[in-house]
Amino acid sequence: MEKNSIKVNDLTLSNYLMMAAAVLETILGIPVLGGLVVIMTVWTILIVTLALNVVSLVYAIKEKNQIVGPILGIAAAVVGWIPFVALIMHIIAAVFNWMGAFNKVRGVEPETEVKSKVETAEVEKVEVETKSEA
């Protein structure tokens, strides 16, 4: 197994919610099929995708996962009643939700690394200031 591969155990609830949202966004992004689904469900599917993306956004923020997919999914659900704009938005939201679904949860950097980066930046800032004064 590769070093960067993701095991099923590595996926969190936000990853699974993004997978579900990605499937819905993918279906809605198919030109004729997506429009038929929206019309046949009397636009209810847009409310379902909106709710699913809001829930996945909440869990993605809580689990420090990628949030771009759910945000674009919310935007796609809001403009879902505009034919061609909705198609493009659902496709974009689907792509980012698929990317987020298989994204490892990003952790917070250890405090020592953050401090060392801040100290390095301060040293560089002082060096630049002294060079500009000379």
C-alpha positions in Angstrom: 0.0 0.0 0.0 1.3 3.5 -0.9 2.3 6.0 1.7 -0.4 8.5 0.7 -3.3 6.1 0.2 -6.4 6.4 2.3 -7.9 3.4 4.1 -11.6 3.1 4.8 -10.8 3.6 8.5 -9.3 7.0 7.7 -12.6 8.4 6.4 -14.8 10.4 8.8 -18.5 11.2 8.9 -17.8 14.4 6.8 -16.2 12.3 4.1 -19.2 10.0 3.9 -21.6 13.0 3.8 -19.6 14.6 1.0 -19.7 11.3 -0.9 -23.5 11.3 -0.6 -23.6 14.9 -1.7 -21.2 14.2 -4.5 -23.5 11.4 -5.8 -26.5 13.7 -5.8 -24.6 16.6 -7.4 -23.3 14.3 -10.1 -26.8 13.1 -10.9 -28.1 16.7 -11.0 -25.1 17.7 -13.1 -26.0 15.4 -16.0 -27.7 17.7 -18.6 -31.1 16.1 -19.3 -31.3 13.7 -16.3 -30.6 16.4 -13.7 -33.3 18.7 -15.1 -35.8 15.8 -15.2 -35.0 14.8 -11.6 -35.5 18.4 -10.4 -38.8 18.8 -12.3 -40.1 15.3 -11.3 -39.4 15.9 -7.6 -41.0 19.4 -7.9 -37.7 21.0 -6.9 -37.7 19.0 -3.6 -34.3 17.4 -4.5 -32.8 20.9 -4.3 -33.9 21.2 -0.7 -32.5 17.7 0.1 -29.1 18.6 -1.5 -29.2 21.9 0.4 -29.8 20.2 3.7 -27.2 17.5 3.0 -24.5 20.1 2.1 -25.3 22.2 5.2 -24.9 19.1 7.4 -21.7 18.1 5.6 -20.3 21.6 5.9 -21.0 21.6 9.7 -19.2 18.3 10.1 -16.4 19.3 7.8 -15.7 22.4 9.9 -16.0 20.3 13.1 -13.6 17.7 11.7 -11.3 20.2 10.0 -12.0 18.7 6.6 -12.2 20.5 3.2 -15.2 22.9 3.1 -15.2 24.0 -0.6 -17.4 21.2 -1.8 -20.3 21.7 0.7 -20.2 25.5 0.1 -20.4 25.1 -3.6 -23.2 22.5 -3.1 -25.1 25.0 -1.1 -24.7 27.6 -3.8 -25.8 25.1 -6.4 -28.9 24.2 -4.5 -29.8 27.9 -4.1 -29.4 28.6 -7.8 -30.8 25.2 -8.8 -33.9 26.6 -10.3 -31.9 28.5 -13.0 -31.4 25.9 -15.8 -27.9 26.4 -17.3 -26.4 28.1 -14.2 -27.6 25.2 -12.1 -26.0 22.6 -14.4 -22.6 24.2 -14.3 -22.8 24.8 -10.5 -23.9 21.1 -9.9 -20.9 19.9 -11.9 -18.5 22.1 -10.1 -20.0 21.2 -6.7 -19.8 17.5 -7.6 -16.1 17.7 -8.5 -15.2 19.4 -5.3 -17.4 17.1 -3.2 -15.7 14.1 -4.7 -12.3 15.6 -3.9 -13.4 16.4 -0.4 -14.9 12.9 0.1 -11.5 11.3 -0.3 -9.5 14.0 1.4 -7.7 13.1 4.6 -8.7 15.2 7.5 -6.2 17.9 7.9 -4.7 18.2 11.4 -3.5 21.2 13.2 0.3 21.7 13.1 2.1 20.9 16.3 2.6 24.0 18.4 6.4 23.8 18.2 6.4 23.9 14.4 4.1 27.0 14.4 6.3 28.8 16.9 9.4 28.0 14.8 7.7 29.3 11.7 6.7 32.5 13.5 10.2 33.0 14.9 11.7 32.4 11.4 9.4 35.0 9.9 10.3 37.5 12.6 14.0 36.9 12.0 13.5 37.4 8.2 11.5 40.6 8.9 14.2 42.0 11.1 16.9 41.2 8.4 14.8 43.0 5.8 14.3 46.0 8.0 18.1 46.2 8.8 18.9 45.9 5.1 16.5 48.7 4.2 17.9 51.0 6.9 21.4 50.6 5.7 
